[in-house]
Amino acid sequence: MLVDSHCHLDFPDFTGEVPDILARAKANGVETCLTIGTQLSAFEGVRAVAERFDNVWCSVGIHPHEAEKERLESAEPLIARAQHAKVIGLGETGLDYFYENSPRAAQAANFRWHIAAARQSGLPLIVHSRDADDDTITILREEREKGAFNGLIHCFTGTRKLAEAALTLGFYISASGIATFKRSDELRAVLRDVPLERLLVETDAPYLAPVPMRGKRNEPAFVAHTAKAMAALKGILPEALADATSENFFRLFTKAKPLS
């Protein structure tokens, strides 16, 4: 069985459809989903989805796009919400210099508070990094000097430099549907060299549907296509890829428990 390690089941795109979406996911071998927090103001909706379904877990965090509107002054708002039994990670957080919907300083400050929360709670960090490899590496390295924390780079689209730095820090790398796109040869070359024991797969649904579903609304069932592509890239059977990435998920997100 597969795990969709990053999706957004609370988004309006899925209103009223989550039971059917999860049924389709299960029919396609996707047993577990992690639905991701992007705003503290919307966290109750994220948590509600996780509370409703045994096979859905959630995170709490502020996306870099929201950093200006939801500035943190401490790690406490994150830590308090992370006490909930269904909250298994911190984020998504990080840096996005492609859109820059929030000032870089606000993004960096929130990123560091998320890391502090991860360090204090022991929960893994879910990092968003787009066109910000060098600053992402710098912040992760500086914060590691203050104390240990773990996590992953979600929807990895970065350089080999970022992948190697993250792996050196003990992080995991998550492949999304982007890895199946025709023009993603350079990305696939990086992902090919990520050790199997550090690889996760995700949809980032409702965005980034993989080939052959590209152009459609993404949903957790489609992570099977990304997993199949990663298995081919690694030269292993899809079942082996599913087993490895699922084991990796539960090794990283220790608070989550498989259904069986």
C-alpha positions as CSV (number, residue, x, y, z in Angstrom):
1,M,0.0,0.0,0.0
2,L,1.1,3.6,-0.7
3,V,1.1,6.7,1.3
4,D,0.2,10.2,-0.1
5,S,2.6,12.1,2.1
6,H,1.3,15.6,1.1
7,C,-2.1,16.7,0.1
8,H,-4.7,19.3,0.9
9,L,-8.0,17.6,1.6
10,D,-9.4,20.6,3.4
11,F,-9.2,22.8,0.3
12,P,-12.5,24.0,-1.4
13,D,-11.6,21.8,-4.4
14,F,-12.6,18.8,-2.4
15,T,-15.7,20.1,-0.5
16,G,-18.2,17.3,0.0
17,E,-16.1,14.8,-1.9
18,V,-13.5,13.6,0.6
19,P,-15.1,10.2,1.4
20,D,-15.3,9.4,-2.3
21,I,-11.7,10.7,-2.9
22,L,-10.4,8.4,-0.1
23,A,-12.4,5.5,-1.5
24,R,-10.8,6.0,-4.9
25,A,-7.4,6.3,-3.2
26,K,-7.9,3.0,-1.4
27,A,-9.0,1.3,-4.7
28,N,-5.7,2.5,-6.2
29,G,-3.6,1.1,-3.3
30,V,-3.2,4.4,-1.4
31,E,-4.0,3.5,2.3
32,T,-2.8,6.6,4.2
33,C,-2.9,10.4,3.5
34,L,-1.2,13.3,5.2
35,T,-3.3,16.5,4.8
36,I,-1.2,19.6,5.2
37,G,-1.7,22.9,7.2
38,T,-1.0,26.1,5.3
39,Q,-2.6,28.7,7.6
40,L,-3.2,28.7,11.4
41,S,-6.5,30.4,10.6
42,A,-7.6,27.4,8.6
43,F,-6.1,24.7,10.9
44,E,-9.5,23.7,12.4
45,G,-10.6,22.6,9.0
46,V,-7.4,20.6,8.4
47,R,-7.7,18.9,11.8
48,A,-11.4,18.1,11.2
49,V,-10.6,16.1,8.1
50,A,-8.0,14.1,10.0
51,E,-10.3,13.5,12.9
52,R,-13.0,12.2,10.6
53,F,-11.0,9.5,8.9
54,D,-8.8,6.8,10.5
55,N,-6.4,6.8,7.6
56,V,-5.8,10.6,7.4
57,W,-3.3,12.5,9.5
58,C,-2.5,16.2,9.4
59,S,0.1,18.8,10.0
60,V,0.0,22.4,11.4
61,G,1.9,25.2,9.7
62,I,2.0,28.4,7.8
63,H,2.9,28.3,4.1
64,P,5.5,30.8,3.0
65,H,2.9,32.5,0.9
66,E,1.0,33.3,4.1
67,A,4.0,34.5,6.2
68,E,3.2,38.2,5.9
69,K,-0.5,37.7,7.0
70,E,0.3,35.2,9.7
71,R,3.6,36.2,11.3
72,L,4.8,34.1,14.2
73,E,6.4,35.7,17.3
74,S,7.2,32.3,18.9
75,A,6.9,28.6,18.3
76,E,4.1,28.3,20.9
77,P,1.1,28.6,18.5
78,L,2.5,25.6,16.5
79,I,3.5,23.6,19.5
80,A,0.1,24.0,21.2
81,R,-1.8,22.7,18.1
82,A,0.7,19.9,17.6
83,Q,-0.4,18.3,20.9
84,H,-3.5,16.9,19.0
85,A,-3.2,13.2,18.4
86,K,-3.7,13.5,14.7
87,V,-1.0,16.2,14.2
88,I,2.1,14.4,13.1
89,G,4.3,17.2,11.5
90,L,5.1,20.9,11.4
91,G,4.5,22.8,8.2
92,E,4.4,23.3,5.4
93,T,6.9,26.0,5.9
94,G,10.0,27.3,4.1
95,L,10.9,29.8,1.3
96,D,9.2,30.6,-2.0
97,Y,11.2,33.0,-4.1
98,F,9.3,32.2,-7.3
99,Y,6.1,34.0,-6.4
100,E,7.3,35.9,-3.3
101,N,3.7,36.4,-2.1
102,S,5.3,37.4,1.3
103,P,8.5,39.3,1.9
104,R,11.6,37.1,2.2
105,A,12.3,38.3,5.7
106,A,8.9,37.2,6.9
107,Q,9.2,33.8,5.2
108,A,12.6,33.2,6.9
109,A,11.4,34.3,10.3
110,N,8.4,32.0,10.2
111,F,10.6,29.2,8.8
112,R,12.9,29.5,11.8
113,W,9.9,29.4,14.3
114,H,8.7,26.2,12.6
115,I,12.1,24.7,13.1
116,A,12.1,25.7,16.7
117,A,8.7,24.0,17.1
118,A,10.0,20.9,15.4
119,R,13.0,20.8,17.7
120,Q,10.9,21.2,20.8
121,S,8.1,18.8,19.8
122,G,10.2,16.2,18.1
123,L,7.8,16.3,15.1
124,P,9.3,16.4,11.6
125,L,9.5,19.5,9.6
126,I,7.7,19.7,6.2
127,V,9.8,22.1,4.0
128,H,8.6,24.0,0.9
129,S,11.5,25.4,-1.1
130,R,11.1,27.0,-4.5
131,D,13.8,28.9,-6.2
132,A,15.4,29.4,-2.8
133,D,17.9,26.5,-2.5
134,D,20.8,28.5,-1.0
135,D,18.8,30.2,1.7
136,T,17.0,27.0,2.5
137,I,20.3,25.3,3.0
138,T,21.7,28.1,5.1
139,I,18.7,28.3,7.4
140,L,18.6,24.5,7.9
141,R,22.3,24.3,8.7
142,E,22.2,27.3,11.0
143,E,19.3,25.9,12.9
144,R,20.8,22.4,13.1
145,E,23.6,24.0,15.1
146,K,21.1,24.9,17.8
147,G,19.8,21.4,18.2
148,A,18.5,18.3,16.3
149,F,15.4,18.1,14.2
150,N,14.3,16.1,11.2
151,G,12.0,16.5,8.2
152,L,11.7,16.4,4.5
153,I,11.8,18.6,1.4
154,H,8.3,18.2,0.0
155,C,7.5,18.4,-3.7
156,F,11.2,18.4,-4.5
157,T,12.1,20.5,-7.5
158,G,15.4,21.8,-6.4
159,T,19.0,21.3,-7.4
160,R,21.4,18.4,-6.7
161,K,23.0,20.8,-4.2
162,L,19.8,21.1,-2.2
163,A,19.2,17.3,-2.3
164,E,22.7,16.5,-1.1
165,A,22.5,19.1,1.7
166,A,19.1,17.8,2.9
167,L,20.3,14.2,2.8
168,T,23.4,15.1,4.8
169,L,21.2,16.6,7.4
170,G,19.2,13.4,7.6
171,F,16.2,14.7,5.7
172,Y,13.9,12.8,3.3
173,I,13.0,13.9,-0.2
174,S,9.5,13.7,-1.5
175,A,8.7,13.3,-5.2
176,S,5.5,14.8,-6.7
177,G,3.8,14.6,-10.1
178,I,6.3,17.1,-11.4
179,A,8.8,14.2,-11.6
180,T,6.6,12.6,-14.3
181,F,6.5,15.7,-16.6
182,K,8.2,15.5,-20.0
183,R,10.6,18.4,-19.3
184,S,11.7,17.1,-15.8
185,D,14.8,15.1,-17.0
186,E,17.1,17.1,-14.8
187,L,14.9,16.6,-11.8
188,R,14.6,12.9,-12.5
189,A,18.4,12.7,-12.6
190,V,18.6,14.1,-9.1
191,L,15.8,11.8,-7.8
192,R,17.4,8.8,-9.3
193,D,20.3,9.3,-6.9
194,V,18.2,9.8,-3.8
195,P,18.6,6.6,-1.7
196,L,15.5,4.5,-1.7
197,E,15.4,4.6,2.1
198,R,15.0,8.4,2.0
199,L,12.3,8.7,-0.7
200,L,8.7,9.6,-0.2
201,V,5.9,10.2,-2.8
202,E,3.1,12.7,-2.7
203,T,0.4,14.4,-4.8
204,D,0.3,18.0,-3.4
205,A,-3.4,17.6,-4.4
206,P,-5.4,19.3,-5.8
207,Y,-2.3,20.6,-7.7
208,L,0.3,19.0,-10.0
209,A,-1.5,15.9,-11.3
210,P,1.1,13.4,-12.7
211,V,1.2,12.0,-16.2
212,P,-1.1,10.5,-17.5
213,M,-3.6,12.6,-15.4
214,R,-1.8,15.9,-16.1
215,G,-4.3,18.8,-16.5
216,K,-6.9,17.2,-14.2
217,R,-7.6,18.0,-10.6
218,N,-5.1,16.0,-8.6
219,E,-6.2,13.6,-5.8
220,P,-4.5,11.0,-3.6
221,A,-5.3,8.1,-5.9
222,F,-3.0,9.6,-8.5
223,V,0.1,9.2,-6.3
224,A,0.2,5.7,-7.8
225,H,1.3,7.1,-11.1
226,T,4.1,9.0,-9.5
227,A,5.1,5.9,-7.5
228,K,5.1,3.8,-10.7
229,A,7.4,6.4,-12.4
230,M,9.8,6.4,-9.4
231,A,9.9,2.6,-9.5
232,A,10.9,2.7,-13.1
233,L,13.5,5.4,-12.4
234,K,15.0,3.2,-9.6
235,G,14.7,0.0,-11.6
236,I,12.6,-1.8,-9.1
237,L,9.0,-3.2,-9.0
238,P,6.2,-0.8,-8.1
239,E,5.4,-3.0,-5.1
240,A,8.9,-2.5,-3.8
241,L,8.7,1.2,-4.3
242,A,5.4,1.3,-2.4
243,D,6.7,-0.8,0.5
244,A,9.9,1.3,0.8
245,T,8.2,4.7,0.6
246,S,5.5,3.7,3.1
247,E,8.1,2.3,5.5
248,N,10.0,5.6,5.1
249,F,6.8,7.6,5.9
250,F,6.1,5.8,9.1
251,R,9.8,5.9,10.1
252,L,9.8,9.7,9.7
253,F,6.3,10.5,11.0
254,T,6.6,8.3,14.1
255,K,3.3,9.6,15.6
256,A,1.3,8.2,12.7
257,K,0.3,4.5,12.8
258,P,-0.6,2.3,9.8
259,L,-4.1,0.9,9.7
260,S,-2.8,-2.7,9.6
